Amino acid sequence: MSDQATEGDAVTVPDAVTEVVDEKSDAERQRDEYLDALQRLQADFENYRKRVARSSGDAGVRAAGDLVAKLLPVLDAFDLAEAHFSTATSQETPSEEVQALSQARGLLLDALAKEGLERIDAVGVEFDPQVHDAVAHIEGEGGQVIDEVLRAGYRWKGTVLRPAMVRVKG
């Protein structure tokens, strides 16, 4: 007999070759599973890293906002002192003490404004319960507008720290 197969002969595959093919298929399947698991793990870690960075940044903003909230009574004291001196003195040129007080107030407000503090004290704007606390009301024509600001409110980086205490007209 010859070693060559003819057209009519059936070709038999040895069992060893079938085993190698099956092992190769198993190895490829296992490789694909590991690769998929690794890619998911890598994506989960990247999301975790972003979440931690965002959380850390938010914590810093909240901590700074808490500090600024503790400084609001100081700003109120400056406002009251400035209002007192402006009504108590009828002089055209304010005294050195009044000028120093006004400069200190301005420096503090400027420094805080550069970091993200925004003062809420506009008269004549429409009443917004998100940023205004109405404590008095007077009759008037039209919609509700701010007639007088009794105590300034403040926003810290877009978040209201304290609403402005106002009198509403309308």
C-alpha positions as CSV (number, residue, x, y, z in Angstrom):
1,M,0.0,0.0,0.0
2,S,1.1,3.5,-0.7
3,D,1.2,6.4,1.8
4,Q,-0.8,8.7,-0.4
5,A,-4.5,8.9,0.0
6,T,-6.7,8.6,-3.0
7,E,-9.8,10.6,-3.7
8,G,-12.2,8.0,-2.4
9,D,-10.2,7.2,0.8
10,A,-11.5,8.8,4.1
11,V,-8.9,11.0,5.8
12,T,-8.6,10.3,9.5
13,V,-7.2,12.9,11.9
14,P,-5.2,11.5,14.6
15,D,-6.5,12.0,18.2
16,A,-3.3,13.9,19.1
17,V,-4.0,16.6,16.5
18,T,-7.6,17.0,17.8
19,E,-6.3,17.4,21.3
20,V,-3.9,20.1,20.3
21,V,-6.6,22.0,18.4
22,D,-8.9,21.7,21.4
23,E,-6.2,22.9,23.8
24,K,-5.4,25.8,21.5
25,S,-9.1,26.7,21.4
26,D,-9.3,26.5,25.2
27,A,-6.2,28.7,25.5
28,E,-7.5,31.3,23.1
29,R,-10.9,31.4,25.0
30,Q,-9.1,31.7,28.3
31,R,-6.8,34.4,26.9
32,D,-9.9,36.4,25.7
33,E,-11.6,36.0,29.1
34,Y,-8.5,37.3,30.9
35,L,-8.1,40.2,28.4
36,D,-11.8,41.1,28.9
37,A,-11.4,41.0,32.7
38,L,-8.3,43.1,32.6
39,Q,-9.9,45.7,30.4
40,R,-12.9,45.9,32.8
41,L,-10.6,46.2,35.7
42,Q,-8.6,48.9,34.0
43,A,-11.8,50.9,33.2
44,D,-13.0,50.5,36.8
45,F,-9.7,51.7,38.2
46,E,-9.8,54.8,35.9
47,N,-13.3,55.6,37.0
48,Y,-12.3,55.2,40.6
49,R,-9.3,57.5,40.1
50,K,-11.6,60.2,38.5
51,R,-14.2,59.8,41.3
52,V,-11.5,60.3,44.0
53,A,-10.0,63.3,42.3
54,R,-13.5,64.9,41.9
55,S,-14.4,64.1,45.5
56,S,-11.1,65.6,46.7
57,G,-11.7,68.8,44.8
58,D,-15.3,69.0,46.1
59,A,-14.0,68.6,49.7
60,G,-11.6,71.4,49.2
61,V,-14.3,73.7,47.9
62,R,-16.6,72.8,50.8
63,A,-13.8,73.4,53.3
64,A,-13.0,76.8,51.8
65,G,-16.8,77.6,51.8
66,D,-17.0,76.8,55.5
67,L,-14.1,79.1,56.3
68,V,-15.7,81.9,54.2
69,A,-19.0,81.4,56.0
70,K,-17.3,81.9,59.3
71,L,-15.9,85.2,57.9
72,L,-19.3,86.6,57.0
73,P,-19.9,88.2,60.4
74,V,-16.7,90.0,60.0
75,L,-17.9,91.4,56.6
76,D,-21.2,92.3,58.3
77,A,-19.3,94.2,61.0
78,F,-17.4,96.1,58.4
79,D,-20.7,97.0,56.6
80,L,-22.3,98.2,59.8
81,A,-19.2,100.3,60.8
82,E,-19.1,101.8,57.3
83,A,-22.8,102.6,57.4
84,H,-22.4,104.1,60.9
85,F,-19.5,106.3,60.0
86,S,-21.2,107.5,56.8
87,T,-24.3,108.7,58.7
88,A,-22.5,109.9,61.8
89,T,-20.1,112.2,59.9
90,S,-21.3,115.0,57.8
91,Q,-17.8,115.9,56.7
92,E,-17.0,115.9,53.0
93,T,-13.7,114.1,53.6
94,P,-13.8,111.1,55.8
95,S,-11.4,110.8,58.7
96,E,-8.2,108.6,58.4
97,E,-9.9,106.0,60.6
98,V,-12.9,105.8,58.3
99,Q,-10.6,105.6,55.2
100,A,-8.6,102.8,56.9
101,L,-11.7,100.9,57.8
102,S,-13.0,101.3,54.2
103,Q,-9.7,100.1,52.8
104,A,-9.5,97.1,55.1
105,R,-13.1,96.1,54.1
106,G,-12.3,96.5,50.4
107,L,-9.1,94.5,50.7
108,L,-11.0,91.6,52.4
109,L,-13.8,91.7,49.9
110,D,-11.4,91.8,46.9
111,A,-9.3,88.9,48.2
112,L,-12.4,86.8,48.8
113,A,-14.0,87.8,45.5
114,K,-10.8,86.6,43.7
115,E,-11.3,83.2,45.3
116,G,-15.0,82.9,44.4
117,L,-17.1,85.0,46.8
118,E,-19.9,86.9,45.2
119,R,-22.0,89.5,47.1
120,I,-25.8,89.4,46.8
121,D,-27.1,92.9,47.4
122,A,-28.6,94.4,44.3
123,V,-31.6,96.7,44.8
124,G,-34.2,96.8,42.1
125,V,-33.8,93.2,40.9
126,E,-36.7,90.7,40.9
127,F,-37.2,88.8,44.2
128,D,-35.7,85.3,44.0
129,P,-36.4,83.1,47.0
130,Q,-33.2,81.1,46.2
131,V,-31.0,84.1,47.0
132,H,-33.2,86.4,48.9
133,D,-34.8,86.1,52.4
134,A,-37.8,88.5,52.5
135,V,-38.3,89.9,56.0
136,A,-40.4,92.9,55.2
137,H,-42.9,93.8,52.5
138,I,-44.2,97.2,51.3
139,E,-47.0,97.8,48.8
140,G,-46.1,98.8,45.3
141,E,-46.9,98.5,41.6
142,G,-45.8,95.6,39.4
143,G,-44.0,92.5,40.4
144,Q,-42.0,91.8,43.5
145,V,-38.6,93.6,43.4
146,I,-36.0,94.2,46.1
147,D,-36.6,97.6,47.7
148,E,-33.8,97.5,50.3
149,V,-31.1,95.1,51.3
150,L,-31.0,94.8,55.1
151,R,-28.1,92.4,55.2
152,A,-26.0,91.3,52.2
153,G,-26.0,87.7,51.1
154,Y,-23.1,85.8,49.6
155,R,-22.5,83.0,47.1
156,W,-19.4,80.9,47.2
157,K,-18.4,79.5,43.7
158,G,-22.1,79.6,42.7
159,T,-23.5,78.1,45.9
160,V,-25.5,80.4,48.1
161,L,-23.8,80.6,51.5
162,R,-26.3,83.0,53.0
163,P,-29.3,84.6,51.3
164,A,-29.6,88.3,51.3
165,M,-32.0,89.7,53.9
166,V,-34.3,92.1,52.0
167,R,-37.4,94.2,52.0
168,V,-39.6,93.5,49.0
169,K,-41.8,96.0,47.2
170,G,-44.8,94.9,45.1
